[in-house]
């Protein structure tokens, strides 16, 4: 086992044992592997940095590097995509501890020998790691607690474009193990550039769920910094009402760009909600809900649910309409009642016909109070013709009713 701090500044000797340079940094290849391999060292001699590949290194340890030849390539070092410098890019920078669900600062980097190669094995985030860098060996003591995080359980945050692409691929699976709420909480503690980086590393659906757990202002800052096509893809996965809110926070130019890049169906849903004032029930509602005709049986309804390619994130109620293709609301059924119902029973026989509704022009705060007063999980919004236009969910209602300090999104 070896720490980065133990080899930085150590001598590099050629095959004859003559000192030719010192170790300025260690280069690793960052990809899909849990433990990135060391591919060489960056040597420094007379203010010049040059690269010594692993194939030319005979030994690598606390005493420094011994080369297997006397030949040197003094071409100035240039990093390629997918290559990470441990001292420059990792040391003193932030990592996401996926298991601990926290953001940590790297005080040292641990490496282990694996056969004929060295690999990054962990990140030392303890004060002991910090002291190891500052004080000579033997002066910082060994009784302090050392906390080394397994590299397989951390999400690396790139510091520049040379490492950004590979970082996104490697961190995706690690961060996806967390709940979107936890990812959002971690992202909120990061710098704006790293916050965007975290969201970009997720697939579109999880990225959308994560953004929905952040404030609208934070959502807008992230989408402003992203490529238009990718940002539009994430917007399409968000609830239409949330997409409308974040588009309203973007610059006019960026909002128009993303709106135009959205797929026709999702763009139409968003455009429909944009017609309503923000402080009305229409501005608060989402168009993600499920309707079934009243003459459908319980068994047929359940089968249709199973066959749906996409369903709303949360199904609180099923809304019953007069006939196939109609939007005229005539009843409401809870998901529990449907699941427990006799498969041969018609939906109209188990639906509730006495239900509360809102009109698109109703004030949003009054509608939210109705949801709270009647202990509803969602409230249908019905237009002048009796057609269901959308629903308002309890979480959106609570966003209005709860004081700012107690709101879930912060």
Buried (B, 14 or more C-beta within 10 A) or exposed (E): EBBBBBBBEBBBBBEEEEEBBBBBBBBBBBEEBBBBBBBBBBBBBEEEBBBBEBEBBEEBEEEBBBBEEEEBEEEEBEBEEBBBBBBBBBBEBBBBBBEEBBBBEBBBBBBBBEEEEBBBBBBBBBBBBBBBBEEEEEEBEEEEEBBBBBBEBBBBBBBEEBBBBBBBEBBBEBBBEBEBBBBBBBBBEBEEEBBBBBBBBBEBBBBBBBBBBBBBEBBBBBBBBBEEEBBBBBBBBBBBBBBBBBBEBBEEEBBEBBBEBBEEEBBEBBEBBBEBEEEBBBBBBBBBBBBBBBEBBBEBBBEEBEEEEEEBBEBBBBBBBBEEEBBBBBBBBBBEBBEEBEEEBBBBEBBEEEBEBBBBBBBBBEBBBBBBEEEBBBBBBBBEEBEBBBBBBBBBBBBBBEEEEEBEBE
